[in-house]
Amino acid sequence: MFRNVAELVEIATTRNLPISEIMIEQEIEITGRTRREIIAQMDNNLTVMEQAVERGLNGVVSHSGLTGGDAVLLQDYIKKGNFLSGEIILDAVSKAVATNEVNAAMGMICATPTAGSAGVVPGTLFAVKNKLNPTREQMIAFLFTSGAFGFVVANNASISGAAGGCQAEVGSAAGMAAAAIVEIAGGTPEQSAHAMAITLKNMLGLVCDPVAGLVEVPCVKRNAMGAANAMIAADMALAGIKSRIPCDEVIDSMYRIGLAMPVALKETARGGLAATPTGKRLEAEIFGAAAGK
């Protein structure tokens, strides 16, 4: 049905349907499963996300000790009322962090589109839930909309940090979330595409440099920033702001940047923050002195 964002928006606009519905139809066509089966699976994904957020907000610590507890700290900070940025953005950030802290603690999460970027979509969804009070069906639709944009990225570029850097993981996740936020807030398919483009083009070139090779530092905090990026981009698109560079061209640029990125900056833990003195020290502490050399 659709291969890129332009086709997705055209189909949705011509048929006067939300992007989420186009994605459901695409899944039916590709998988041969029934509508009921596809929606039931996404409903289960939503439950997994909700449980991960709740567990993270109760406080978890990873086995390495590198991450954990930051989601709780941020929620406590919000409750004090002295925050400088918007409450809904901080809530999205804390819930994105909560999800990735659960991932780092070997808990169950839903990859959106990967485990390392799993916090952005649920973080933003459960934050806007408090503002928009969506039905369960609307929340499921949110996931289908984000999936539609993830489908395009996966088939035209990459969602792998090893192939394209963190721009392909957290960048893609943030763009997916921004597009879905627009739809659940009542925006048009075209505005969803602009939100995706605005988000992703501001995360181009983001490297993947996990300290000690673990999906913890800086991954958890990158999900936090991805969630904030998605919220702001969605608001910009809903305000009528457009990306001068079409969404599909932004995705293609991300792909080409990933190809040009040095191997040391693509999930090998040989460059970037992983190669700093502190990064090497942490690696040695976790895996033994020989690992930090």
C-alpha positions in Angstrom: 0.0 0.0 0.0 2.6 2.6 1.0 6.4 2.5 0.8 7.3 6.0 2.0 5.8 8.9 4.0 4.6 10.7 0.9 2.5 7.7 -0.2 1.2 7.2 3.4 0.0 10.8 3.7 -1.5 10.8 0.3 -3.5 7.6 1.0 -4.7 8.8 4.4 -5.7 12.2 3.0 -7.4 10.9 -0.1 -9.4 8.4 1.9 -10.0 10.8 4.8 -8.6 8.2 7.2 -6.1 8.5 10.1 -2.6 7.1 9.5 -3.3 4.5 12.2 -6.1 3.0 10.1 -3.9 2.8 7.0 -1.2 1.0 9.0 -3.8 -1.5 10.3 -4.8 -2.2 6.7 -1.2 -2.6 5.7 -0.6 -5.1 8.5 -3.6 -7.1 7.3 -2.4 -7.2 3.8 1.2 -8.1 4.7 0.6 -10.6 7.4 -2.7 -12.2 6.3 -3.9 -11.9 9.9 -7.3 -10.6 10.8 -8.0 -7.1 12.0 -9.0 -8.5 15.4 -5.7 -10.4 15.8 -3.6 -7.4 14.8 -5.3 -5.1 17.2 -5.2 -7.7 20.0 -1.4 -7.9 19.5 -1.0 -4.1 19.7 -3.2 -4.1 22.8 -0.8 -6.5 24.4 2.1 -4.3 23.4 0.4 -1.4 25.1 0.0 -3.4 28.3 3.7 -4.3 28.3 4.6 -0.6 27.8 2.3 0.4 30.6 3.7 -2.1 33.0 7.3 -1.1 32.2 6.5 2.6 32.8 4.9 1.7 36.2 7.8 -0.5 37.2 10.4 2.1 36.3 8.5 4.8 38.2 8.7 2.6 41.3 12.4 2.5 41.0 14.8 0.0 39.4 18.6 -0.4 39.2 20.5 -2.2 36.5 22.8 -5.1 37.3 25.8 -3.0 36.4 24.7 -0.2 38.6 25.2 2.3 35.9 21.6 3.3 35.6 18.4 3.4 37.7 16.4 5.7 39.9 16.4 8.7 37.6 12.8 8.4 36.6 11.9 8.6 40.3 14.1 11.6 40.9 12.4 13.4 38.0 8.9 12.6 39.3 9.8 13.9 42.7 11.2 17.1 41.1 7.9 17.6 39.2 5.9 17.2 42.4 7.9 20.1 44.0 6.5 22.4 41.3 9.7 24.4 40.8 10.5 23.0 37.3 11.5 25.4 34.5 10.2 23.4 31.5 6.7 22.2 30.9 5.2 19.6 33.2 4.0 17.4 30.4 7.4 17.4 28.8 9.1 16.4 32.0 6.5 13.7 32.6 7.2 12.3 29.1 10.9 12.4 29.9 10.5 10.6 33.2 8.4 7.9 31.7 10.8 7.4 28.8 13.6 7.1 31.3 11.5 4.7 33.4 11.1 2.4 30.4 14.7 2.3 29.5 15.8 1.8 33.1 13.5 -1.3 33.1 15.2 -2.4 29.9 18.7 -1.9 31.5 17.5 -3.9 34.6 16.6 -6.8 32.2 12.9 -6.2 32.5 10.2 -6.7 29.8 9.8 -3.8 27.4 8.3 -3.4 23.9 11.0 -2.4 21.3 9.8 0.8 19.6 11.6 0.4 17.3 14.5 -1.1 19.3 15.1 -2.0 22.9 17.7 0.8 23.2 15.1 3.3 22.0 12.1 1.8 23.7 11.3 4.7 26.1 10.3 7.4 23.7 7.0 6.2 22.3 5.5 5.0 25.6 7.0 7.9 27.5 5.2 10.4 25.3 2.0 8.4 25.0 1.5 8.1 28.8 2.4 11.7 29.3 -0.2 13.0 26.7 -2.7 10.6 28.2 -2.9 12.8 31.2 -3.6 15.8 29.0 -5.9 14.3 26.3 -7.6 11.5 28.2 -7.7 9.2 25.2 -9.7 5.9 25.1 -7.9 2.6 25.0 -8.6 2.4 21.3 -7.0 5.8 20.7 -3.9 4.7 22.6 -3.7 1.6 20.5 -4.1 3.8 17.4 -1.2 5.9 18.7 1.0 2.8 18.5 -0.1 2.0 14.9 0.6 5.5 13.8 4.1 5.4 15.3 4.5 2.0 13.7 3.6 3.3 10.3 6.5 5.8 10.4 8.8 3.2 11.8 7.8 0.9 9.0 9.0 3.5 6.5 12.3 4.1 8.2 13.0 0.4 8.6 12.4 -0.2 4.9 14.1 2.8 3.5 16.9 3.5 5.9 17.7 1.8 9.2 16.6 1.5 12.8 19.8 -0.2 13.9 22.4 1.7 16.0 25.0 -0.7 14.6 24.1 0.3 11.1 23.2 3.9 11.4 24.2 5.2 14.9 21.8 6.4 17.6 20.1 8.7 15.0 18.6 5.5 13.6 17.4 4.3 17.0 16.4 7.2 19.3 16.1 9.5 16.3 13.6 7.2 14.6 11.7 6.5 17.8 11.4 10.3 18.5 10.1 10.9 15.0 7.6 8.0 15.3 6.4 9.4 18.6 6.0 13.0 17.3 3.9 11.8 14.4 1.7 9.8 16.7 1.3 12.7 19.1 0.0 14.9 16.3 -2.6 12.3 15.3 -3.9 11.7 18.9 -4.1 15.5 19.4 -6.3 15.9 16.3 -3.7 16.9 13.7 -3.7 15.9 10.0 -1.6 13.2 8.3 0.5 16.0 6.7 1.2 17.5 10.1 2.3 14.1 11.4 4.8 13.9 8.6 6.1 17.4 9.4 6.4 16.4 13.0 8.5 13.3 12.1 10.7 15.4 9.8 11.2 18.2 12.3 12.2 15.7 15.0 14.5 13.5 12.9 16.4 16.3 11.2 17.3 17.7 14.6 18.8 14.3 15.6 20.8 13.7 12.5 24.4 12.5 13.1 23.6 11.2 16.6 26.2 8.6 17.3 25.8 5.2 19.1 28.6 5.0 21.8 27.4 2.8 24.6 29.8 2.9 27.6 31.1 -0.6 28.3 29.0 -1.8 25.4 25.8 -1.8 27.6 22.5 -0.2 26.6 22.6 2.2 29.5 25.0 5.2 29.3 24.2 7.4 27.4 21.2 5.5 26.0 18.7 6.1 28.9 19.2 9.9 28.8 19.1 9.9 25.0 15.6 8.5 25.3 14.8 11.4 27.6 16.0 13.9 25.1 14.2 12.1 22.3 10.9 12.3 24.2 11.4 16.0 24.8 12.3 16.5 21.1 9.2 14.6 20.0 6.9 16.7 22.2 8.2 20.0 20.9 8.2 18.9 17.3 4.6 17.7 17.6 3.6 21.1 19.0 5.4 22.9 16.2 3.6 20.8 13.6 0.2 21.3 15.3 0.9 25.1 15.3 1.2 24.9 11.5 5.0 24.9 11.2 6.3 22.9 8.3 9.6 21.2 7.6 11.2 22.7 4.6 12.8 19.4 3.8 10.2 16.7 3.1 10.1 13.8 5.6 11.2 11.2 3.1 14.3 13.2 2.2 15.1 13.6 5.9 14.9 9.8 6.3 17.2 9.3 3.3 19.7 11.8 4.7 19.7 9.9 7.9 20.5 6.7 6.0 23.3 8.3 4.1 24.8 9.9 7.2 24.7 6.5 8.9 26.7 5.0 6.0 29.3 7.7 6.3 29.6 7.4 10.1 32.8 5.7 11.3 32.5 2.2 12.7 33.8 3.4 16.1 30.6 5.5 16.4 28.1 2.7 15.6 27.5 0.6 18.7 31.0 -0.8 18.9 31.8 1.0 22.2 35.1 2.1 20.6 34.5 5.8 20.2 32.5 8.8 21.6 31.6 8.7 25.3 32.6 5.0 25.5 36.2 6.0 24.7 36.5 8.8 27.4 38.6 8.1 30.5 35.6 7.7 32.6 33.9 5.5 30.1 36.9 3.2 30.1 37.1 3.3 33.8 33.5 2.2 34.1 34.1 -0.6 31.6 37.0 -1.8 33.6 35.1 -1.7 36.9 32.2 -3.7 35.4 34.1 -6.3 33.3 37.6 -6.3 34.9 40.8 -4.3 34.3 41.6 -6.0 31.0 38.4 -4.7 29.4 39.3 -1.0 30.0 42.6 -1.2 28.2 
